Amino acid sequence: MITRNVTIQNSVGLHARPATFFIQKANAYASSVWIEKDDRRVNAKSLLGVLSMGIAKGMTVTLIADGADEQAAIDGLVALIDSGFGE
């Protein structure tokens, strides 16, 4: 299991379009992937779960991956977040 903290930098946070990109990227990996904020953890492959977190610009979240390609999953998701989702 790998965890990494990352700060959301795009202007709208993980809402609508960016959240869709995020879950599509998470679903590209075989590993189980979660996103955690405060004391709440949701499946990063679930659009409803990610949207329900209310993650806004400047918030720090923890990404958690467990499985065969866990390192690639974390690296890929962090790269997507760091890119600002192309905004």
N, C-alpha and C positions, 0 to 999 in steps of 0.2 A: 504494500500500500504506500502510495506517495501522496503527500499533501503540499500545497503551495499557496501562499497568500498573494493576491493580486488586487490592484486598485483599478476600479472601473474609470476610464478616462473619456469615453465618448460623451457627447452632450446630453443624450437622453437616457443614459444608463442601459439596463437590460430590459427594454420595453419593445414590444411589437417587432419591428424588423431586426434589430440587433439580437433579440432573444431567439428569433427564428434561425438566424445564422449560427448562433451559439449551439442550439440543440442539434442542428444539422451536423455541425462539426463533431459534437459529442457522440452522435449516433454513428459516426464513421469509424469508431473504435469498438473493439470487442470488449474492452474492460468496462466494469461498472464505474460510473462517474457521478459524483455528487457535487453540489455547490452548497456551501454553508455560510450563513451570516448570523451573527449573534449566537443564539442557541438553537437555530433552526437549520435543518438539513433537508434538501430535496434532491430528487433524481435530476441530474443535469440533462437527461435525455427526454424530459417531459416539459413541453411548452407551458402547460398550465402551472406546473410546479415552479418553473423559473420565473414566470410572470408574477406568481403569487408572493414572491420574495420582496418585490418592490425595490429592486436594486437601482439606485440612482448614481449619477456622476459623483465621483470622489469617495464612494464607499469601498471599503476593503472587504473582499470575500475570500473564503478558503475553497480551493478546488481540491477534490479528493478523487483519486483513481486507484482501482484495484483490479489487476488482471494481467494478461499476457503482454499487452501493449500499453501498460499504465504510464510509462515514461513518455512515450509518443503522444498519448492523450493529453497529459498535462502540458507538455511543450506546445502542442498544437493549439490548445485552448488559450494558453497564456499569450501566444503569438497573435491569435485572433483578437483578444482583448487589447493587447498593446498596440495593435494596428488601428484601434478606434473604430473597428467594423467598417472601414472605408469611408467614414464621414469626414 
